Amino acid sequence: MSEEYDVAVIGAGPAGLSFINVYENKSDLILIERQKIPRDKPCGGMLVEESINYLKNIPRKVLSRPDKMTLSYIDFDNKVFVEGRRKFVNVNRKLFDFWLFESIRNEFVTYDNTVLVNIEKRNDFYKLKLMRRGEPFYMKTKSIIGADGATSVVRRNVKNSLPDTYLAVQKWYLNENGLNEAFFIFDSNTSPFYSWLIPKGNQIILGTALLPGDAIKKIDLLKNKLFGLLNIVLSKSEKTEVHPTMKGVPKNIILGRKNAFLIGEAAGLISPSSGEGISFALRSGEYCADAFNEGKPELYYTKVLPLINEVKDKYKKYKIITDPDKRINILQKLGRVEEIK
């Protein structure tokens, strides 16, 4: 073994960084991230009220324009447009994650551009096989915190089964029309869940959640529909991002076993009704670290129960919004409704 640590955190997103921020014994902790930091994460980058209240002071340097947005809804199945009232904070996801990292980076060891290949459970520790700069090396740790998202290697070690996932596809375009509000889009011909259109300063994200095996070109058919409705010109895309994202369903929730704990999306803690995961990541990371600080890591399973109940409650809403006949009743309560011709 080349190195030994009490805790290895896998993943430098909000879940892993929240855990590290709250965890008290940072000198015996290592953070392992497969990408180079600052890292990219395909994400709409819209902070809900729970995240805003948790973070309190969000610096302007991580915000995108417009920094606050109203979310409206387009339902092609029911042929309605709903002018929403709910406000969101709009962030640059790459800068947001890096801000969380920067505030604590000097208190612990970090290996980025490092891939976790394999985990072996020994008597009282884990042996990690890692790859860095094309070379394998090994590490010893007493506990593992899996904060490595929908494709979590730690999760596969805890339970060797694949979770239900969507394929999140995002295309970036120039914001030629000066769009300054966000849209959630329901169109069963595109996605079984929903799609999104979000301005990011001089750019626009058009994204959708597809089932594995769906044709990615479905997003281009949606683009044409939006042009016809909103008269928004989306010229040749500048960038396309494709990434698995966990389905927020109660059966996907796995919290860990034998000193390997899962937090955030890796644990299946993600909103079933919106796919929002940042607020769940921040809070689950904190709850797990609190349990470690108390010297009883297994307390995490109790502390995280409010988030599990929140997922279950939002799953009931998910069953409604994915049914066009039932969804219209919810949309009518969210704002002024107009028919789409």
N, C-alpha and C positions, 0 to 999 in steps of 0.2 A: 504494500500500500504506500502510495506516495504522499498522501495527505489524509488527515483525520479531522472530522468536525462533529459537533453535537447534532446540528441540524443542517440539512441541505434543502434549500428552497428551489424548486424547478419552475422557472417561468417568471419573467420580469414585467408582468402586467399588473393591473391594479390589485389583484388578489394577493400575489406574492409580495408586492411592495407594501401593501397594508399590513400583512403579517410581520414583515421585517420592521416596519415603523413602530409597531406596538411591542414586539418581542424585546425583552430586556437584555439578554446576554448575546449581543450582536458579535462580540469578538470570537465566538465559537460557532459562527454561522457562515455558510457560503451560498451565494446566489448563482445559479446556473441558467443561462439563457441561450437558446439555439441561434438567435439572430445577433447581429452586431447592434449594440446600444449606441444611439437611439434606434429603436426598432419600429418596424411598420406593423400595423394591425388593421386589416380590412374591417372598417367599422363606420357607422354613420356619425359617431361622435356627438350624440345628443345626450346631455346630462338631465336626468329626471330629478324631481324634488328631493328624493331620498339621497342621491349623490351630492346635490348642492348643499343640503343641510349637513351632511357628514363632513364635507371638505371645508365648509364655511368660507374661507378666503381663497378664491381661485384667481391667479394672476392673469392680467390681460395678455401676457405673452403667449398663453396657450389657447386663446380664444380665436375663433374664425369669425368672419363677417357674414351676416349680422351676428353679434354675440348672443342676442336673445331672439328667439323665433316663435311664431305661432304655428302650430301644427294643424293643417287642414286635411280632409279626407276625400279621396276620389274612389267611388265604388262603381266600377264598370258593370258589375253583375246586376246591380239594382238601378244603374243609370242615374246616380245622384252624386252631387258635390256637396260636402258639408264644411262650412266655414267654422273651424275650431276656435277654441278660446284658450286652451292650455299652452303655457309658455315653457320653453326648454332653453337651456344654455348650450351654445354651439361651440364645440372645441375641436382643435386640430389634434387628432388622437395620438399622433406620433409625439408632438410636443407635450401633450398632457401626460402621457406615460413617463416621458423623460423628466418632467417637472417632479413627479412623485419620486423618481429615482435620485435626482440631483440632491434633494433635501436630506438624504440619508446615506449617500454613496460612500462617504469616507469612514463609515462605522463598521464595515464588514467587507469580506472578500467577494469579488465578483469575477466570474468567468463568463464572458459572452462569446459568441461564435463557437459555442461548445454544445455538442449534441449528446444527450443521454441515450445510450444505446441499449443498455441492459441493467437490470437490478437483480441481485442475488441476496436472499435473506439468509444470514448466518445466525448463530446462536443469539447474540445480543447486539448485532449491528447489521447494516446493509453494505454490500459491496456494489459500487456503481462502476459500470464501464462507460467511459466517455470518449468522444472523439473531438480533437481540437487541432486545427491546421492539418488535418489528414492523418494525425497520429493518435492511436488509442492510449489511454492511460486510465488508472483506477483510483478510486477514492473510497474512504470508509466513513460512514456516518451512522449515528444512533437512530436518528429520525429523519423522515423525508416529508416534505410538504409539497404535494402535487398541485401546482398552480399553472399547469401547462395546457390549459384549454381543451377544446373538443377532441383533439388527437392525443390526449395525455398518455405518455408512457407510464407514468406512475399509476394511473387508473387501470391500465391493462395488467399491471402487476398485482393490483389489489383484487381485480375481478377480470378474468380473461374473457370478456365479452364486449362486443361493439355496441355503443349507445346509438339511439336513433338520432340522426343528424339531418340538417338541410345543407345544401351547398349555397353559400352566400356568394353572389356575383355582383361586383360593383364596377361600373365604368365611369371614368372621370372625363368631363367635357368642359370646354370654356363656358363661362357664364356670360354669354353674349347678350342675354335679355335682361340682366340686372335682377334676376330672381332673388327675393329676400324673404321668402317663407318656405316652410317645409311641407311635404305631403306624404301621407301614407296612402298607398294605392291597393285596392282590392280588385283582383281580376283573376278569376279561376282559370282562364286560358293561359295565364302566365305562371302563377304561383298558387300552391295550395294554402299558402300562408298570406303574405302580403309583400309589397314592393315599396320602395321609398325614393323620394326625390329631395335632395338636401343641398342648399347652396353652401359653398365654402369659399367665400371671398370671390376671387376671379374664376373659380371653378364651380362645377355642379357635380354631385354624385347621383347617378341613377343606379339603384341596386335592387336585387330581388332575392328571394329565398326559394331555391329549386329543390326538388327531390333528387337524390343521387340517380344518375342516368338520364335526367332531363337534358334537352338540348340547350346549351348556353345561349344560342341565337334567339331564344324566347324573349330575352331582354331587348333585342332590337325591334321585335314586334310591338312591345310595350312602348318603346320610344316613339314609334309612329302614331300610336294611339294618343300619347300625350301631346304630340305636335298638333294633332287635329283638335284636341280639347283646349289646351292652354296656349297654343300658338308659340310654344317654346322651341327655338332652334337648337338642336343638339348635333353639332357638326361631328366630324371624325373624332373618336375618343382618343384621349391622350394616354390613358392607362387603363388596364383591366386587371382587377383583382379577383381571385377565386379562392375560397377558403371554406372548409367545413365549419359549421356552427351547430352547437348542441340544440336539440329540441328541448324546450322547457316543459318537460312532462314529469310528473312525480316518479314514474318507474325508472327514470334516468338518474335519480339521485343516489349516489354512493359516496359515503363520507370517509371510508378508509378501514384499515385493520392493521394490527401489530406494528404500531409506531410509523405507519405510512398513512398520512392524512390528505384528504382532497378538499380543496377550497375553490370558490368561484365556479367558472364554467366546467372545469375538470370534474367537479363534484356533481354537476348537473343542476347547479343553483343559478337559474336563469329564468326570466319572466316568460311563461308560456304565451301570454297574450300579446306581447310586443317584441320579444326576443332581447329585451334590455338586460344587460349583464353586469354593468359597471357597479351599480349600487349593491348587488348581491356579492360581487367580488370584494369590494371594500369592507363590507360588514362581516362576511364570513372569514376574511383574513384576520380581522380584529378579534373575532370570537375565538378563533383557533389560537392566536398568540396569547390571549388572556388565559386560556386553559394551560398553556405551557408555563406562563409566568407564575401560575398558582401551583406549579409542580405536579399537575394532574392532567396531562394532555387529553385523556379520555373524556374529560368534562366538555370538550368541544362538541361531542355528540348531543349533549343537553343544551348547551348554549346556543347552538345553531337551529334549534327547533322553531323559533319564530320565523326564520327564513323558509324553512320547509313548509310551514303552514301558509306562508305568503305564496309560495309556488302553487300549493294546492288550491288556494282561493283564486289565483289568476288562471289556473287551469280551467276552472268553471267558465271564466270569461272567454278563454281560448275556444272552448267548445261552441260558444255562441258566435264569435266573430268569424270563425271559419265556415259557418253555415250562412249563406247569403240570405235565406229567408228569415233567420233570427237576427242577423247582424243589423238589418235596417232599423230595428227597434232601438238598438244601442246608439247608432249614429244619429238618430233623430233627437236624442237627448244631449248630444255634444255641441250642437250649434245650429245655425241657420242652414236649412236644406234647400238646395236648388236641383231641379231636374237637369240631367245631361241629355241634350238632343242629338 
